[in-house]
Amino acid sequence: MHLNSYLFFNGNCEAAFKFYEQCLDGRIEAMRTHAGTPTEEQVPAEWRDKILHARLVVGDQVLLASDAPPGRYEKPKGFFVHLQIKDRQRQNAYFTHWQQAGRSRCRSSRPSGRPFLACLSIDSAYPGWFTVSEPRNKV
């Protein structure tokens, strides 16, 4: 069994997933629009090029998404997507990429030998929060 997150976007799923693909060294395996599907006639003409379903693979993990139907998008709250990366150099590379794209808003250093944590606050175009941290020791 796999547990995957499914994100809903407000018409910018394609741009978000292309950014995630580049930033996270992922691979978009699916990016289907409404055009040419049975849902094509169920959405406004200007929405036919919006994403019906997208699938991004990062390592052995999968992130799924789509553009919420017109009028049904709700700004995400109360959740985040978490990246847990052991290698400090990779953490810094991811954080730098997000920062250069203007998407990061906070960063914490390693206080008192505790695991490094970088909070990546995503602007309104990209829902949720992404965090990067070292795995903690099991208790």
C-alpha positions in Angstrom: 0.0 0.0 0.0 1.1 3.5 -0.8 -0.2 6.7 0.7 0.1 9.7 -1.6 -0.8 13.3 -1.4 -3.2 14.8 -4.0 -3.0 18.6 -4.4 -5.7 20.8 -5.9 -4.6 24.0 -7.7 -6.5 27.1 -8.9 -5.7 26.8 -12.6 -1.9 26.7 -12.2 -1.2 23.0 -11.7 0.9 22.7 -14.8 3.2 25.5 -13.8 3.5 24.2 -10.3 4.3 20.7 -11.4 6.9 21.8 -13.9 8.6 23.8 -11.1 8.4 20.8 -8.7 9.8 18.6 -11.4 12.8 20.9 -11.9 13.4 21.7 -8.3 13.0 18.2 -6.9 14.7 16.3 -9.6 11.4 14.6 -10.3 9.8 13.2 -13.4 6.3 14.1 -14.6 4.7 10.8 -15.6 1.3 12.2 -16.4 -0.1 15.6 -17.3 -3.6 15.2 -18.8 -5.8 18.2 -19.6 -9.6 18.1 -20.0 -9.3 18.5 -23.8 -9.9 15.2 -25.6 -11.5 13.5 -22.6 -15.1 12.9 -21.6 -14.9 15.8 -19.2 -14.1 18.3 -22.0 -17.8 19.1 -22.5 -18.4 19.4 -18.8 -16.0 22.4 -18.3 -16.0 25.9 -19.7 -14.0 26.3 -23.0 -11.3 28.3 -21.2 -10.8 25.5 -18.7 -10.2 22.7 -21.3 -6.4 23.2 -21.2 -6.4 23.0 -17.4 -5.0 19.9 -15.7 -7.4 17.0 -15.1 -4.7 14.8 -13.6 -1.0 15.0 -13.0 1.5 12.6 -11.5 5.0 13.5 -10.4 7.5 10.9 -9.3 10.4 11.9 -7.1 12.6 8.9 -6.3 10.2 6.3 -5.1 7.5 8.8 -4.0 4.5 10.1 -6.0 2.7 13.4 -5.8 -0.7 13.7 -7.5 -2.6 16.9 -8.5 -5.2 18.6 -10.7 -6.8 22.0 -11.2 -9.9 22.2 -9.1 -13.0 22.7 -11.2 -14.0 26.4 -11.7 -15.6 27.8 -8.6 -14.6 24.9 -6.4 -11.1 25.8 -5.4 -10.4 26.4 -1.7 -7.1 27.8 -0.5 -5.3 25.0 1.3 -4.8 25.2 5.1 -4.0 22.8 7.9 -1.6 20.6 6.0 1.8 20.5 4.3 3.8 18.3 2.1 7.0 17.2 3.8 10.4 16.4 2.2 12.7 14.5 4.5 16.2 14.4 3.2 19.2 12.9 4.9 22.0 14.5 2.9 22.7 18.1 4.1 24.2 19.1 0.7 20.9 18.0 -1.1 18.9 19.9 1.5 20.8 23.1 0.8 20.5 22.6 -3.0 16.7 22.2 -2.7 16.4 25.1 -0.4 18.5 27.3 -2.6 16.5 26.4 -5.7 13.2 27.4 -3.9 14.8 30.5 -2.5 16.0 31.6 -6.0 12.5 31.1 -7.3 11.2 33.4 -4.6 9.2 30.7 -2.9 11.0 30.4 0.5 10.2 32.6 3.4 12.0 31.0 6.4 15.0 29.0 7.3 16.3 27.6 10.6 19.8 26.5 11.3 20.9 23.4 13.3 20.4 24.6 16.9 22.3 22.6 19.6 23.0 19.7 17.3 19.3 19.2 16.5 18.3 18.2 12.9 18.5 20.9 10.3 15.1 22.3 9.3 14.4 24.6 6.3 10.8 25.8 6.1 9.8 26.6 2.5 6.7 28.7 2.5 5.0 28.5 -0.8 3.4 31.7 -2.2 -0.3 31.8 -3.2 0.4 30.1 -6.6 1.5 26.9 -4.9 -0.5 25.3 -2.1 0.8 24.0 1.1 4.2 24.0 2.7 7.2 22.0 1.9 9.8 21.4 4.6 13.2 19.9 4.4 14.8 18.2 7.4 17.0 15.4 8.4 15.3 12.3 9.8 15.2 12.2 13.6 16.4 9.3 15.5 13.7 6.8 16.4 12.6 7.0 20.0 
